[in-house]
Amino acid sequence: MSTLTTLKFTSIKKPTQQPAVVQRRAKLSKKLFEQIELAKAQRDGRSYNPTRLRRFKSVETGISQMIEAPKRIKPWWWTGQDGQVYLTIFYGSRSISFGKGKAAIEVGSNADLLAALETVKKAVEVGELDHEIEAVSGALKANFKQ
């Protein structure tokens, strides 16, 4: 019992549900992590193929089972006609606007892409984009209330 005396015990409980703002940040941060991994894979000349579990029902037997299926990840960046690389941040299926008519980030070159993605990820985790995420989330919710 003497080893347990070095620990500090408390009577706090783990919350069962996180606030909506924290959930939105976590969702966007997870998607940004996938984009960072995709950019690293492209830079190194390899492919990034994460998998997810999907339920599959056999036609012959009628038994459903879980199988690993590849997850499709589309890159959020593209190269413009001027040779510059542009990055758009998505929350769900909508792009986040960073000002009136400003939905893309001008990165410059592919070498700077990874740094830009990591900067945006840090900003999301700190909470700098909470207002923009809330606006996009509200627009997505409005589509379901028809």
Beta strands, then each sheet from edge to edge (+ up, - down):
strand 1: 51-57
strand 2: 64-70
strand 3: 77-79
strand 4: 85-88
strand 5: 90-91
strand 6: 94-95
strand 7: 104-108
sheet 1: 1+ 2-
sheet 2: 3+ 4- 7+
sheet 3: 5+ 6-
end
